[in-house]
Amino acid sequence: MRPAPSDDGSGTLLLALVVPLQGPAGVLGPSCESAARLAVEEVNAAGGVLGREVRLVTVDGGAPPARVAAEVGTLVSLGAVDGVVGWHTSAVRQALLPRIAGRVPYVYTAQYEGGERTPGVFLTGETDVAQLLPAMRLLAEAAGVRRWCTVGNDYVWPRVTARTARAYVRECGGRVRDEVFVPLGTEGFGPVLRQIERCEADAVLMLLVGADAARFNRAFAGYGLHQRCLRLSTHMDENILLATGADGTDGLWAAAGFFETLATAESLDFGARHAARFGVHAPVVGSLGESCFEGVRLLAALAERARSLEVRAMCAVGDAVSYEGPRGAVRLRGNHLAQRLYLARADAFDFRVVAQL
C-alpha cells in the first residue's frame, strides 16, 4: 500500500515525468523535458502546489511498455512520487493503468485515440473525434481528396484511429482504399509506398511516431508520391519536420492544438519564455513537447482546486478546473482538456497555420 500523500505544505511534491528518451519517439524527448521543466519552474515561482515545491523524476517512456510500467509502479508503491505526467504512446498508457490508476493522479498528455475514462486519469491531448473529422472535411473541400490510404505503426493508437477514420472518410464523401501497419522502428517503406501507389490514393492518413514518420516522409518524397498525394498527420511536430528534411515535407498537413508558429498572444509569450530560459538553440517545442507543459499545469490546477493530491478529490472538482496557458483558455470537460484545434501545412521546417478546426 502506498503511503498517503501529504497536503499540509510540507516536503517536496515529486512527479514522475514519463517521456521517450529512446526509440522512434526519442526525437521528441528533449522538447518534452524542457517544456515540463519550464512549467515546474513557473509553478514553483508562484508558490508551488499546495505550498510544496515541485520536482520532476524523469522516467524513460521509450522503453518497452512493461518495463516502463514496472518502473513507475515501483516508484508509486514506494511513495517516491506523488503523481505521473507525460507524453508516451498509448501502449505505455495501457501498461501503466493497472499499476497506478486510482493511486496517484495521472496526467496523460499525448494526442491519442480517445475513449479513456479511468478515474484519476486526466488527458490534455487532442482526440480523434475533435480533430480528425474537421481536418479531413477541410482537405476534402479544399483539395478534393477522396481516396485515402492509412499508414500507421502497429499498436493501439493507429489501429483504433484507423477504424475511426473509415467512418469519417465516408462522411466526407470518400473511401479508405487501403490500410498498412508497420512495426515501431521500421527502416524501409518500399512495400508500403507501392501499396499506396497501387490503391491510387490521393491522401494518406499518417499515423506514425517520431523517427518512423520522418523516415516515411523522406521515402514518400523520394518515391515521387508527394506530387499527387497529400499526407495528413495528427501526431506531427516541428522536431519531426527537422528530422525529415525540407525535401520531404511538401504536401504534408498536420492537425493539433498547438504549433510553434501559432501567432496567438499566449503561444508567442510561451515561446519567448522558453527561449529566455533554455536559449534560442534549444529543441523546438511543438504540440507534442508543449503538451508536457500543459500536463504539469493541469495537475497543479487540479490539486489547487481540490486542495488535495488525493485522486477522488481531484475527480470531484475536475469540471470546475480551467486555466490560461500556451494554448489559450482551456477547461476540463469530464477528464479531457477542451481546447482550440488547428490545421496547418508544412513549409520546410515550420508549419503555416491555415484554419481553426
C-alpha positions in Angstrom: 0.0 0.0 0.0 1.4 3.4 -1.0 1.6 6.0 1.8 -1.0 8.7 1.5 0.4 12.0 0.1 0.8 14.9 2.4 -1.3 18.0 1.7 0.0 20.1 4.5 2.5 22.1 2.6 5.5 20.1 3.9 8.1 18.4 1.8 8.5 18.2 -1.9 5.9 17.2 -4.5 7.6 14.7 -6.8 6.2 14.0 -10.3 7.2 11.1 -12.5 7.7 12.6 -15.9 7.3 9.7 -18.4 8.7 10.8 -21.7 10.6 8.9 -24.5 14.4 9.0 -24.3 14.9 6.2 -26.9 13.2 4.5 -29.8 11.2 6.2 -32.6 9.7 8.8 -30.2 13.1 9.6 -28.7 13.3 12.6 -31.1 10.6 14.2 -29.0 12.1 13.7 -25.6 14.2 16.8 -25.2 11.3 19.2 -26.0 9.0 17.2 -23.7 11.6 17.6 -20.9 12.3 21.3 -21.4 8.6 22.2 -21.6 7.8 20.3 -18.4 10.8 21.9 -16.6 9.6 25.3 -17.6 6.2 24.6 -16.2 7.6 23.3 -12.9 9.8 26.4 -12.6 6.9 28.7 -13.2 4.6 26.8 -10.8 7.3 26.9 -8.1 7.9 30.6 -8.7 4.2 31.2 -8.0 4.4 29.3 -4.7 4.4 25.7 -5.7 1.5 23.3 -5.4 -0.3 23.3 -2.0 2.7 25.2 -0.7 5.1 22.4 -1.8 8.0 22.7 -4.2 7.5 20.6 -7.3 10.3 18.4 -8.7 10.5 16.0 -11.6 11.7 12.4 -11.7 12.3 11.5 -15.3 11.4 8.0 -16.5 12.2 6.8 -20.0 8.8 6.2 -21.6 10.5 5.0 -24.8 11.4 1.7 -23.2 9.2 -1.4 -23.6 5.8 -0.7 -22.1 6.0 -3.4 -19.5 9.4 -2.1 -18.3 8.0 1.5 -18.1 5.0 0.2 -16.1 7.2 -1.7 -13.7 9.5 1.3 -13.0 6.6 3.8 -12.5 4.6 1.3 -10.5 7.6 0.7 -8.1 8.0 4.5 -7.7 4.4 4.8 -6.7 4.4 1.8 -4.4 7.4 3.2 -2.6 5.8 6.6 -2.2 8.7 8.1 -4.2 6.3 10.1 -6.5 3.0 11.9 -5.8 1.8 11.9 -9.4 2.6 10.9 -13.0 2.6 13.1 -16.1 4.0 12.9 -19.6 3.9 12.2 -23.3 4.2 8.5 -24.2 2.4 6.0 -26.5 -1.0 4.6 -25.8 0.7 1.2 -25.4 2.6 2.6 -22.4 -0.5 4.2 -21.0 -2.4 0.9 -21.1 0.5 -0.8 -19.4 0.7 1.8 -16.7 -3.0 1.9 -15.8 -3.2 -1.4 -13.9 -0.2 -0.3 -11.9 -1.1 3.3 -10.9 -4.8 4.0 -11.7 -6.6 5.5 -8.7 -3.4 5.5 -6.5 -1.9 8.8 -7.7 -3.1 11.4 -10.3 -2.0 10.6 -13.8 -2.0 13.3 -16.5 -1.6 11.8 -20.0 -0.6 14.5 -22.4 -0.3 12.8 -25.8 -2.8 13.2 -28.7 -4.5 9.8 -28.7 -7.4 7.7 -30.0 -9.9 8.8 -27.4 -12.2 6.9 -25.0 -10.1 6.9 -21.8 -12.4 7.2 -18.8 -10.4 5.6 -16.0 -10.9 7.6 -12.8 -7.9 9.6 -11.8 -6.6 9.8 -15.4 -6.7 13.3 -16.9 -5.9 14.0 -20.5 -4.6 17.2 -22.1 -4.0 15.8 -25.6 -6.2 16.1 -28.7 -8.6 13.3 -29.6 -9.6 11.8 -33.0 -13.3 12.9 -32.6 -12.3 16.5 -32.1 -9.6 17.0 -34.7 -9.6 14.2 -37.4 -13.1 14.7 -38.9 -12.8 18.5 -39.3 -9.3 18.2 -40.8 -10.5 15.5 -43.3 -13.5 17.6 -44.2 -11.4 20.7 -44.9 -9.0 18.7 -47.1 -11.8 17.1 -49.0 -13.4 20.5 -49.6 -10.2 22.4 -50.4 -8.2 19.8 -52.2 -10.8 17.4 -53.4 -9.3 14.3 -51.8 -11.5 11.3 -51.8 -9.3 8.2 -51.9 -7.4 7.6 -48.6 -4.8 5.2 -47.5 -3.9 4.8 -43.8 -0.3 4.1 -42.9 0.4 3.6 -39.2 2.6 1.9 -36.6 1.2 -1.4 -35.4 -0.2 -0.7 -31.9 -3.3 0.6 -30.3 -3.4 4.3 -31.3 -3.0 3.8 -35.1 -5.3 0.7 -35.1 -8.2 2.4 -33.3 -7.7 5.7 -35.2 -7.8 3.8 -38.5 -11.2 2.3 -37.6 -12.5 5.8 -36.7 -11.1 7.2 -39.9 -13.1 4.9 -42.1 -16.4 6.4 -40.9 -15.0 9.9 -41.1 -13.8 9.4 -44.7 -17.3 8.2 -45.7 -18.8 11.3 -44.1 -16.5 13.4 -46.3 -17.7 11.5 -49.5 -14.6 9.4 -49.8 -13.3 5.9 -49.1 -10.3 4.3 -47.5 -8.7 2.3 -50.2 -6.1 0.5 -48.1 -4.6 0.3 -44.6 -1.0 -0.6 -43.8 0.6 -1.1 -40.4 4.3 -1.5 -39.7 6.3 -2.2 -36.5 7.7 0.7 -34.5 11.2 1.3 -35.7 10.6 0.4 -39.3 13.5 1.4 -41.5 12.3 0.7 -45.0 9.0 1.7 -46.5 9.3 0.5 -50.1 6.5 -2.1 -49.9 4.2 0.5 -48.2 4.8 3.1 -50.9 4.0 0.6 -53.6 0.7 -0.2 -51.9 -0.2 3.5 -51.7 0.6 3.7 -55.4 -1.5 0.6 -56.3 -4.6 1.8 -54.5 -4.3 5.2 -56.2 -4.7 7.2 -53.0 -4.8 10.9 -53.3 -4.3 11.3 -49.5 -2.5 9.4 -46.8 -3.5 9.4 -43.1 -0.1 9.1 -41.5 -0.2 7.5 -38.0 3.5 7.1 -37.5 5.6 8.0 -34.4 8.6 10.3 -34.4 11.6 9.0 -36.4 9.3 6.5 -38.2 7.3 9.4 -39.5 10.5 11.2 -40.6 11.8 8.2 -42.5 8.4 7.7 -44.2 8.3 11.3 -45.2 11.7 11.1 -46.8 10.8 7.8 -48.6 7.5 9.2 -49.7 9.0 12.2 -51.4 11.9 10.2 -52.8 9.3 7.9 -54.5 7.6 10.9 -56.0 4.3 10.4 -54.3 4.2 13.9 -52.9 3.5 15.2 -56.4 0.0 13.7 -56.4 -0.8 12.6 -52.9 -1.3 14.7 -49.7 -0.4 13.5 -46.2 -2.3 14.3 -43.0 -0.9 13.6 -39.5 -2.4 14.2 -36.1 0.9 13.3 -34.5 3.4 15.7 -36.1 5.6 18.5 -34.8 8.5 20.7 -35.9 11.1 18.2 -34.5 9.8 15.6 -36.9 10.0 18.2 -39.8 13.6 18.8 -38.9 14.3 15.1 -38.9 12.6 14.7 -42.2 14.4 17.5 -44.1 12.8 20.2 -46.3 12.6 18.0 -49.4 10.3 15.5 -47.6 7.6 17.9 -46.3 5.9 19.1 -49.5 2.1 18.4 -49.2 2.3 17.4 -45.6 -0.6 18.6 -43.3 -1.0 18.4 -39.5 -3.8 18.9 -37.1 -3.0 19.9 -33.5 -3.9 22.2 -30.6 -0.5 24.0 -30.7 2.2 24.8 -33.2 5.5 26.6 -32.6 4.5 29.2 -35.2 1.0 29.7 -33.8 0.6 33.5 -33.7 -1.5 34.0 -30.6 -0.5 36.1 -27.7 -0.4 33.1 -25.4 1.8 31.0 -27.8 4.2 33.8 -28.6 4.6 34.6 -24.9 5.3 30.9 -24.2 7.9 30.8 -27.0 9.6 33.9 -25.6 9.7 32.4 -22.1 11.1 29.1 -23.3 13.8 30.8 -25.3 14.8 33.1 -22.4 15.1 30.0 -20.1 16.8 27.5 -22.5 18.2 29.6 -25.3 17.3 30.1 -28.9 19.1 26.9 -29.9 17.1 24.6 -27.6 14.9 21.9 -29.1 11.8 23.3 -30.8 8.7 22.9 -28.7 5.8 21.9 -30.9 2.5 20.4 -30.0 3.9 17.1 -28.7 6.6 18.6 -26.4 4.4 21.5 -25.3 1.8 19.0 -24.1 4.0 18.3 -21.2 3.9 21.9 -20.1 0.1 21.5 -20.1 0.3 18.3 -18.1 2.2 19.9 -15.3 -0.1 23.0 -15.3 -3.2 20.8 -15.3 -2.1 18.7 -12.4 -1.2 21.8 -10.4 -4.6 23.4 -11.2 -6.4 20.2 -10.1 -4.5 20.0 -6.9 -5.1 23.6 -6.0 -8.8 23.4 -6.8 -9.2 20.2 -4.8 -6.9 21.4 -2.0 -5.6 17.9 -2.1 -3.5 15.4 -4.0 -6.0 12.6 -3.5 -7.4 11.2 -6.7 -11.0 11.2 -5.5 -10.8 14.8 -4.5 -9.4 15.8 -7.9 -12.1 13.8 -9.8 -14.8 15.6 -7.8 -13.6 19.1 -8.9 -12.5 18.2 -12.5 -15.3 20.1 -14.3 -14.5 23.3 -12.4 -10.8 23.4 -13.4 -9.7 25.9 -16.1 -6.6 28.0 -16.7 -4.8 30.0 -19.4 -1.7 28.7 -21.0 0.2 28.5 -24.3 -3.0 27.0 -25.9 -5.1 29.9 -24.6 -8.0 29.4 -22.2 -8.6 25.7 -21.6 -11.0 23.8 -19.4 -11.5 20.2 -18.2 -14.7 18.6 -19.5 -15.0 15.2 -18.0 -11.4 14.2 -17.8 -10.3 15.7 -21.1 -9.0 19.2 -21.7 -11.1 21.2 -24.1 -9.0 23.4 -26.4 -8.8 25.1 -29.7 -7.5 23.0 -32.6 -5.8 24.0 -35.9 -4.9 22.7 -39.3 -1.5 23.6 -40.6 0.6 22.9 -43.7 4.3 22.1 -43.6 6.6 24.8 -45.0 10.0 23.2 -45.0 10.9 23.2 -41.3 7.9 25.1 -40.0 4.1 24.9 -40.0 1.8 27.5 -41.5 -1.5 27.5 -39.7 -4.3 27.9 -42.2 -7.5 27.2 -40.3 -9.0 26.7 -36.8 -11.0 23.5 -36.7 
